[in-house]
């Protein structure tokens, strides 16, 4: 399958193969589509994700909690997190833009001395080419939490200390730059309700979703478990 949405497989393998401080704190270890062909590295990571998916605690459905607050996960895009990129003097949003965009142009802002002022990329959720400019329609590019914070809250994060929630909210393994429309459509939906329109990104999306869930020891609802298992079996060429 490769990286049809503009994410090089080499880069993606480095991301899901990393061991983040927050994952160690959580007590887990982060180990490392569909189409006519699937990159062997993607297939290998999908097989690893199937193993981790089988280790997750499964609930019949998503609990109906009404006490979610974004503020419970710390200040938005704070640099004060003990994850990869935390404490580097630049806010998380700029860290992700710098990682995911190409042809970068830089400028100084209060939250980052070397902020991304412009760049371009293909949204992995749609495959659409997007030009980013901080001074013009900056909101066209948004940073998505692959495991939505509200979903994580319902599936166990409500009981965590704020430091651990702050890590999840700023963990680069759980973040990706995407087009605004896809991010808004997804909202806090789990995989049973939403997968990226770009089917070529399903393998990476679901693998990353599972690895974050496993690393932070979150529970998963049965419908989403089954959807992700089906995607991963296809990606891993497992019958």
Order of alpha helices (4+ residues) and beta strands (2+ residues): alpha-alpha-alpha-beta-alpha-beta-beta-beta-beta-alpha-alpha-beta-alpha-alpha-beta-alpha
